[in-house]
Amino acid sequence: MITSYAQNFEDVILWRALKSVKHGFYIDIGAQDPVEDSVS
């Protein structure tokens, strides 16, 4: 069972979609507030 720390399970959705990717990075674009309503 996976524990989600995101508001709308975005972390689980991304993990399922990208779990076969061995190496990579992400760029956080459009972050408005670092605490309120942030999912990154």
N, CA and C atoms as a LAMMPS dump frame, in Angstrom:
ITEM: TIMESTEP
0
ITEM: NUMBER OF ATOMS
120
ITEM: BOX BOUNDS ff ff ff
-5.0000000000000000e+02 5.0000000000000000e+02
-5.0000000000000000e+02 5.0000000000000000e+02
-5.0000000000000000e+02 5.0000000000000000e+02
ITEM: ATOMS id mol type element x y z
1 1 1 N 0.837 -1.177 0
2 1 2 C 0 0 0
3 1 3 C 0.884 1.243 0
4 2 1 N 0.56 2.193 -0.832
5 2 2 C 1.321 3.426 -0.958
6 2 3 C 0.621 4.521 -0.15
7 3 1 N 1.393 5.27 0.608
8 3 2 C 0.859 6.413 1.339
9 3 3 C 1.032 7.656 0.487
10 4 1 N -0.05 8.383 0.276
11 4 2 C 0.001 9.61 -0.508
12 4 3 C 0.118 10.806 0.416
13 5 1 N 1.025 11.714 0.074
14 5 2 C 1.182 12.95 0.834
15 5 3 C 0.684 14.154 0.035
16 6 1 N 0.157 13.918 -1.149
17 6 2 C -0.348 14.992 -1.999
18 6 3 C -1.841 15.21 -1.748
19 7 1 N -2.347 16.321 -2.225
20 7 2 C -3.75 16.664 -2.012
21 7 3 C -4.689 15.762 -2.797
22 8 1 N -4.328 15.432 -4.019
23 8 2 C -5.212 14.67 -4.894
24 8 3 C -4.544 13.411 -5.439
25 9 1 N -3.662 12.808 -4.653
26 9 2 C -2.955 11.58 -5.025
27 9 3 C -2.054 11.75 -6.248
28 10 1 N -1.588 12.975 -6.488
29 10 2 C -0.709 13.202 -7.635
30 10 3 C 0.569 12.396 -7.526
31 11 1 N 1.098 12.238 -6.318
32 11 2 C 2.332 11.482 -6.139
33 11 3 C 2.144 10.013 -6.5
34 12 1 N 1 9.451 -6.169
35 12 2 C 0.721 8.05 -6.502
36 12 3 C 0.526 7.887 -8.004
37 13 1 N -0.183 8.801 -8.617
38 13 2 C -0.414 8.742 -10.067
39 13 3 C 0.912 8.831 -10.816
40 14 1 N 1.773 9.769 -10.406
41 14 2 C 3.075 9.901 -11.062
42 14 3 C 3.961 8.693 -10.811
43 15 1 N 3.919 8.141 -9.607
44 15 2 C 4.716 6.947 -9.311
45 15 3 C 4.291 5.793 -10.213
46 16 1 N 2.999 5.592 -10.364
47 16 2 C 2.502 4.509 -11.228
48 16 3 C 2.897 4.73 -12.682
49 17 1 N 2.844 5.973 -13.145
50 17 2 C 3.163 6.273 -14.541
51 17 3 C 4.66 6.202 -14.821
52 18 1 N 5.486 6.531 -13.829
53 18 2 C 6.926 6.665 -14.068
54 18 3 C 7.782 5.651 -13.322
55 19 1 N 7.189 4.628 -12.738
56 19 2 C 7.965 3.704 -11.904
57 19 3 C 9.032 2.928 -12.668
58 20 1 N 8.919 2.83 -13.981
59 20 2 C 9.934 2.112 -14.752
60 20 3 C 11.107 3.012 -15.16
61 21 1 N 11.001 4.307 -14.958
62 21 2 C 12.078 5.244 -15.288
63 21 3 C 13.147 5.15 -14.205
64 22 1 N 14.367 4.827 -14.605
65 22 2 C 15.459 4.618 -13.646
66 22 3 C 16.137 5.918 -13.23
67 23 1 N 16.346 6.841 -14.171
68 23 2 C 17.041 8.092 -13.883
69 23 3 C 16.251 9.236 -14.499
70 24 1 N 16.274 10.374 -13.849
71 24 2 C 15.574 11.529 -14.395
72 24 3 C 15.552 12.684 -13.422
73 25 1 N 14.816 13.703 -13.775
74 25 2 C 14.663 14.882 -12.936
75 25 3 C 13.329 15.522 -13.275
76 26 1 N 12.911 16.447 -12.452
77 26 2 C 11.695 17.182 -12.747
78 26 3 C 11.948 18.667 -12.569
79 27 1 N 11.152 19.452 -13.246
80 27 2 C 11.217 20.903 -13.133
81 27 3 C 9.857 21.361 -12.633
82 28 1 N 9.843 22.071 -11.526
83 28 2 C 8.599 22.565 -10.938
84 28 3 C 8.255 23.894 -11.591
85 29 1 N 7.257 23.884 -12.455
86 29 2 C 6.848 25.081 -13.188
87 29 3 C 5.471 25.512 -12.697
88 30 1 N 5.323 26.773 -12.438
89 30 2 C 4.018 27.297 -12.054
90 30 3 C 3.715 27.189 -10.576
91 31 1 N 4.726 26.995 -9.751
92 31 2 C 4.496 26.931 -8.314
93 31 3 C 4.156 28.329 -7.813
94 32 1 N 3.01 28.439 -7.168
95 32 2 C 2.566 29.751 -6.697
96 32 3 C 3.059 30.031 -5.29
97 33 1 N 2.773 29.137 -4.386
98 33 2 C 3.127 29.331 -2.985
99 33 3 C 3.872 28.095 -2.506
100 34 1 N 4.966 28.247 -1.771
101 34 2 C 5.748 27.077 -1.366
102 34 3 C 5.08 26.199 -0.312
103 35 1 N 4.033 26.692 0.339
104 35 2 C 3.391 25.919 1.402
105 35 3 C 1.919 25.654 1.098
106 36 1 N 1.163 26.704 0.838
107 36 2 C -0.272 26.573 0.593
108 36 3 C -0.53 25.994 -0.793
109 37 1 N -1.293 24.931 -0.855
110 37 2 C -1.705 24.292 -2.111
111 37 3 C -0.536 23.874 -2.983
112 38 1 N 0.583 23.544 -2.385
113 38 2 C 1.744 23.086 -3.14
114 38 3 C 1.8 21.566 -3.105
115 39 1 N 2.023 20.948 -4.245
116 39 2 C 2.119 19.49 -4.298
117 39 3 C 3.512 19.026 -4.702
118 40 1 N 4.472 19.926 -4.645
119 40 2 C 5.839 19.528 -4.988
120 40 3 C 6.746 19.637 -3.794
